[in-house]
Structures are given as C-alpha cells and as structure tokens.
Amino acid sequence: MLSIGAVASAANVTPRVVRYYEQQGLLSSERSSGGQRRYPEATVERVRFLHQLIQAGLSSASIRELLPCVDSRVATASTLRTLEAERDRLRARAAELEATGNRLDDLIGAARATMDEVAS
C-alpha cells in the first residue's frame, strides 16, 4: 500500500490532485491505524489515466460515469454513447491543433524566408 505522497510522486501530480480525485469519487483509499490514506499500487496508473482525462477536458462527473466501464470493460448504451462522443470531441480538437500547428509552420517558413532575404 502506498501513501498519498508516493502515489502523487509516481503519477507526477500533487497530493492535492489525488485528494481531489478521491473527493470526486474517482478513487478510494483505506486508512491506516494513524488515519493516513493508503492506496494499492494500481492507483498510480489510475491517477495517471484520470489526470489525462481531466487534462483532455472531461469533467469529473463524466469520468465518474465512465469508471464502471473502465474497470469492467462492460458498458451500457448510454456509456458507450458518452465514450464515443468524448473520443470524437478529442479527435476534433486534435485536428484543430494540427491545423493550427500547420499554420504556425507556414508563418515560421515565411519569417525565415524574410530573415534570409534581409541577411543576404
């Protein structure tokens, strides 16, 4: 069993993030005789995954709805629709970011060409 600090460190988040996930019902812990939180080692990977989902823009409520599917790989029709909608939203966002990156590439190329002309 790991302490909250060990989980946070291994998952590259703060203990505050781990506590938040627990408060949101995304994680659970046991308590030591001294009242300290203790987590199974698998919690580190779960925290990493939760953090990725949060960073991707999913709400803790959406994630809580999806957790039974994450744990069992069994989904209801509603959960499947939510998973597909989130995936589609992320893919659309990735395409937007790619397009923005391409526009920046064009701008960088034009700026370099201008700098080369000035330097010549």
ABEGO torsion letter per residue (X at the ends): XBBAAAAAAAAGBBAAAAAAAAAAGABBBBBBAAGBBBBBAAAAAAAAAAAAAAAAGBBAAAAAAAAAAAAAGBBBAAAAAAAAAAAAAAAAAAAAAAAAAAAAAAAAAAAAAAAAAAAX
